[in-house]
Amino acid sequence: MPLRQIALDTETTGLDPRDGHRVIEIGAIELINRRVTDTKFHVYINPQRKVEAGALAVHGLSNEFLSDKPLFAEIKDEFLQFIGSDDLIIHNAPFDLKFLHHELKLDKTPKPFLNKSRDIIDTLTMARQKHPGQRNNLDALCKRYDVDNSGRDLHGALLDARLLAHVYLAMTGGQSSLFEHEQMTRTETKSSKTVTVAATIASKTPIVHANPAELLSHNTYLDKLTETNGELCAWKQYET
């Protein structure tokens, strides 16, 4: 089976659902075998309460804009169907999860949001472990891992989920190659067939050697990975 993960983000009316704050936007991006796909889930939600001034300054979603949007109960089933039981990638997961749990509780949803087969990957926790003492918000991680966030003037759930997906891939070694994806897909068949298919593909693939400029760029990128992660990357270890 292919590996399916969901990068998820929300925007809210304020900081704490215990104060009556609600979810007003959900954005989710699908990753298959560590590759970002075009499949996404995005919705604005009418919170049936006012957006706090501080939250408005962060995401710019006004009460007027949200007034004609669907209620959470109206989008809940589509949202739960989209995420299925797949792993979720969230930056500062406790914040988003407490809001989503609150919304489901208000809707009296019997289906638990979390289950034993789902992992929650918190990129903020990962970043704090990899980069202690440094800024680890999404903007800082985009800069650190060369993810283009130039269009992020305000927070937005869909935009942030997409940035998060690319940050997560960069933090964990990058997305898989097309050849790896081909092998992973064929692995769903019998292993004996996989070996034959992989060998056939390799035998028909021309070998194109890197030119000096490409080698320089490659080594510069490896040096940056080593500096960012604080340890020699696997490729450098192999070369030495």
C-alpha positions as CSV (number, residue, x, y, z in Angstrom):
1,M,0.0,0.0,0.0
2,P,1.3,3.5,-0.8
3,L,2.1,5.7,2.2
4,R,-0.5,8.5,2.6
5,Q,0.1,11.4,4.9
6,I,-1.9,14.6,5.4
7,A,-0.3,18.0,6.2
8,L,-3.0,19.9,8.2
9,D,-3.5,23.4,9.5
10,T,-6.4,25.4,11.0
11,E,-7.2,29.0,11.6
12,T,-9.4,30.0,14.6
13,T,-11.3,32.9,16.2
14,G,-8.9,33.0,19.2
15,L,-6.4,30.9,21.2
16,D,-8.5,28.6,23.4
17,P,-11.7,26.6,22.7
18,R,-12.5,26.7,26.4
19,D,-13.2,30.4,25.9
20,G,-15.7,29.6,23.2
21,H,-13.3,30.0,20.3
22,R,-14.0,28.1,17.1
23,V,-12.3,26.8,13.9
24,I,-12.8,29.1,10.9
25,E,-10.6,27.5,8.3
26,I,-9.2,24.1,7.6
27,G,-6.5,23.3,5.0
28,A,-5.1,19.9,4.3
29,I,-2.6,18.7,1.7
30,E,-2.1,15.1,0.7
31,L,1.3,13.4,0.4
32,I,1.7,10.0,-1.2
33,N,5.0,8.2,-0.8
34,R,6.6,11.4,0.4
35,R,5.5,13.4,-2.6
36,V,3.1,16.3,-2.4
37,T,0.1,15.7,-4.6
38,D,-2.6,18.0,-6.1
39,T,-5.2,16.5,-3.8
40,K,-6.3,18.9,-1.1
41,F,-9.1,19.8,1.3
42,H,-9.9,23.5,2.0
43,V,-12.9,25.1,3.6
44,Y,-13.9,28.3,5.5
45,I,-16.3,27.9,8.3
46,N,-18.9,30.2,10.0
47,P,-17.9,30.2,13.7
48,Q,-21.2,31.8,14.9
49,R,-19.2,34.1,17.1
50,K,-16.9,37.1,16.7
51,V,-13.2,36.8,15.6
52,E,-10.9,38.3,18.2
53,A,-8.9,41.3,17.0
54,G,-5.6,39.5,17.7
55,A,-6.6,36.6,15.6
56,L,-7.9,38.8,12.8
57,A,-4.5,40.5,12.6
58,V,-2.9,37.1,12.1
59,H,-5.1,35.6,9.4
60,G,-7.3,38.5,8.2
61,L,-10.6,36.4,8.1
62,S,-13.3,38.8,9.2
63,N,-16.8,38.1,10.5
64,E,-18.3,39.6,7.4
65,F,-16.3,37.2,5.2
66,L,-17.2,34.2,7.3
67,S,-20.9,35.1,7.7
68,D,-22.1,33.1,4.6
69,K,-19.7,30.1,5.0
70,P,-21.0,26.6,6.1
71,L,-21.1,25.5,9.7
72,F,-18.6,22.9,10.9
73,A,-21.3,20.3,11.1
74,E,-22.0,20.8,7.4
75,I,-18.3,20.1,6.4
76,K,-17.4,17.6,9.1
77,D,-18.2,14.4,7.2
78,E,-16.2,15.5,4.1
79,F,-13.3,16.5,6.3
80,L,-13.2,13.2,8.2
81,Q,-13.5,11.3,4.9
82,F,-10.5,13.2,3.4
83,I,-8.2,12.6,6.3
84,G,-9.3,9.0,6.8
85,S,-7.1,7.1,9.2
86,D,-3.8,8.4,7.7
87,D,-1.0,10.0,9.6
88,L,-1.3,13.8,10.2
89,I,1.6,16.3,9.9
90,I,0.8,19.4,12.1
91,H,3.0,22.3,13.3
92,N,2.2,22.6,17.0
93,A,-0.3,19.7,16.9
94,P,-1.8,20.2,20.4
95,F,-3.2,23.6,19.3
96,D,-5.0,22.4,16.2
97,L,-6.1,19.1,17.7
98,K,-7.7,20.6,20.7
99,F,-9.8,22.8,18.4
100,L,-10.8,20.0,16.2
101,H,-11.7,17.8,19.1
102,H,-13.8,20.6,20.5
103,E,-15.7,21.0,17.2
104,L,-16.4,17.3,17.0
105,K,-17.5,17.3,20.7
106,L,-19.9,20.2,20.0
107,D,-21.3,18.2,17.0
108,K,-21.7,15.1,19.2
109,T,-19.6,13.1,16.7
110,P,-19.2,9.5,18.0
111,K,-16.3,8.7,15.7
112,P,-13.0,9.4,17.5
113,F,-10.7,11.8,15.8
114,L,-7.7,9.9,16.9
115,N,-7.3,6.2,16.6
116,K,-4.6,3.6,17.2
117,S,-3.6,3.4,13.5
118,R,-3.0,7.2,13.1
119,D,0.3,8.9,14.0
120,I,0.5,12.6,14.7
121,I,3.7,14.1,13.5
122,D,4.4,17.4,15.3
123,T,6.9,19.4,13.3
124,L,7.3,21.9,16.1
125,T,8.5,19.2,18.4
126,M,10.8,17.8,15.7
127,A,12.2,21.3,15.1
128,R,12.9,21.9,18.8
129,Q,14.7,18.6,19.0
130,K,16.8,19.3,15.9
131,H,17.4,23.1,16.6
132,P,17.2,23.7,20.3
133,G,17.3,27.4,21.3
134,Q,16.4,28.6,17.9
135,R,13.2,30.1,16.4
136,N,11.1,27.2,15.1
137,N,7.9,28.8,13.9
138,L,6.9,28.0,10.3
139,D,8.5,31.1,8.8
140,A,11.8,30.4,10.5
141,L,11.7,26.8,9.3
142,C,10.9,27.9,5.7
143,K,13.9,30.1,5.8
144,R,16.1,27.4,7.3
145,Y,15.1,24.8,4.8
146,D,14.9,27.0,1.7
147,V,11.1,26.7,1.3
148,D,9.7,29.7,-0.5
149,N,7.1,31.5,1.7
150,S,7.3,34.8,0.0
151,G,3.5,34.8,-0.5
152,R,2.7,34.4,3.2
153,D,1.8,37.9,4.2
154,L,-1.0,36.5,6.5
155,H,-1.5,33.1,7.9
156,G,-3.8,30.8,5.8
157,A,-4.7,27.2,6.5
158,L,-4.2,25.9,3.0
159,L,-1.1,27.9,2.3
160,D,0.4,27.0,5.6
161,A,-0.4,23.3,5.1
162,R,1.4,23.3,1.8
163,L,4.4,25.1,3.3
164,L,4.4,22.6,6.2
165,A,4.4,19.6,3.8
166,H,7.5,20.9,2.1
167,V,9.2,21.8,5.4
168,Y,8.4,18.4,6.8
169,L,10.0,16.7,3.7
170,A,13.1,18.9,4.0
171,M,13.4,18.2,7.7
172,T,13.2,14.4,7.1
173,G,15.4,14.0,4.0
174,G,13.4,15.3,1.1
175,Q,10.7,13.8,-1.1
176,S,11.2,10.4,-2.8
177,S,12.5,10.2,-6.4
178,L,10.4,9.1,-9.3
179,F,12.4,5.9,-9.5
180,E,11.8,5.2,-5.8
181,H,8.1,5.8,-6.3
182,E,8.1,3.3,-9.2
183,Q,9.8,0.7,-7.0
184,M,7.5,1.4,-4.0
185,T,4.4,1.0,-6.2
186,R,5.6,-2.2,-7.7
187,T,6.4,-3.5,-4.2
188,E,2.6,-4.0,-3.9
189,T,3.0,-7.0,-6.2
190,K,5.1,-10.2,-5.4
191,S,8.7,-9.5,-4.4
192,S,10.1,-11.7,-7.2
193,K,8.3,-9.5,-9.7
194,T,9.6,-6.3,-8.1
195,V,13.2,-7.4,-8.6
196,T,12.6,-8.1,-12.2
197,V,10.7,-4.8,-12.9
198,A,13.3,-2.7,-11.1
199,A,16.2,-4.4,-13.0
200,T,14.4,-3.9,-16.3
201,I,13.8,-0.2,-15.6
202,A,17.5,0.3,-14.5
203,S,18.8,-1.4,-17.7
204,K,16.8,0.9,-19.9
205,T,17.7,4.1,-18.1
206,P,20.6,6.0,-19.6
207,I,23.4,7.2,-17.2
208,V,23.9,10.9,-17.3
209,H,26.9,12.1,-15.3
210,A,26.8,15.4,-13.4
211,N,28.8,18.3,-14.9
212,P,31.2,20.3,-12.7
213,A,28.6,23.0,-11.9
214,E,26.0,20.4,-10.9
215,L,28.6,18.6,-8.7
216,L,29.4,22.0,-7.0
217,S,25.7,22.7,-6.4
218,H,25.2,19.1,-5.0
219,N,28.1,19.5,-2.6
220,T,27.0,22.9,-1.4
221,Y,23.5,21.5,-0.7
222,L,25.1,18.6,1.3
223,D,27.2,21.0,3.3
224,K,24.1,23.0,4.1
225,L,22.3,19.9,5.3
226,T,25.2,19.0,7.5
227,E,25.2,22.5,9.0
228,T,21.4,22.6,9.5
229,N,21.2,19.1,11.1
230,G,24.3,19.5,13.2
231,E,25.7,16.2,11.9
232,L,27.3,14.7,8.8
233,C,24.5,13.7,6.4
234,A,24.3,10.1,5.2
235,W,25.7,10.9,1.7
236,K,28.8,12.5,3.2
237,Q,29.3,9.6,5.6
238,Y,29.3,7.3,2.6
239,E,31.8,9.4,0.7
240,T,34.2,9.5,3.6
